[in-house]
């Protein structure tokens, strides 16, 4: 069997001479400069591919992911277990038995409920756009709000920090009441309060952040992004008069677990400013 090419018959693969003639006819359609440029592009693409694989191998070998990025295919659960990262003077305990809010409620987008006395309850996960909804809530009823009571498994870092800045601008207080959770990015939101309180049975913890995207990045870019985000978090905490060393526990803790702070740690890191916890009791 044969195939017609430009009016002639060319044999199927196996006829080396005819294959070379066909290839030469095809290449002769391009000038020498174009052929060289395509050859260079091919070599460059190949080199980039090899470099990317080498960087990925180095990242896996050296544990670069510890900077705080996890796979979006393996997100943190709403109520992660406690992890003890080996700090003898401040072991992490597990306060989850004290939590009174249903996990399904915490997993929903954050909702805002204004109660008598100026307490605004913020319950649920912090998603992209939550900061805008919070700003709209404050524009509509902010004159009545004196304190934001948090119960959240965390979520979007940028939204949490934006909400904290708005709370600070308005001179509001924050609290995590008995039976409530403030985890992951939620402590960054809590830091915005002028005064900050926590109930004796509140659960406040942190862990590594993770990229909420399905796009895979090169290990070097992952490292750069993680370091830049950690720097932004540290500056945010410092601007709120919270000890940035608090976030070291996040860097040590995998995304599917939480480092829960003891009451002494909350005071030492200045995340809690109120010695009297009555305002953080469950209502």
Helices and strands as residue ranges (DSSP letters): E 2-5, E 8-11, H 16-27, H 32-62, G 64-67, G 72-74, E 81-82, G 88-90, G 96-98, H 103-106, E 111-115, E 119-123, H 130-141, G 142-144, E 147-151, H 157-169, E 173-176, E 181-183, H 186-190, E 196-198, E 203-206, H 219-239, G 244-247, H 248-252, E 257-260, H 263-268, G 278-280
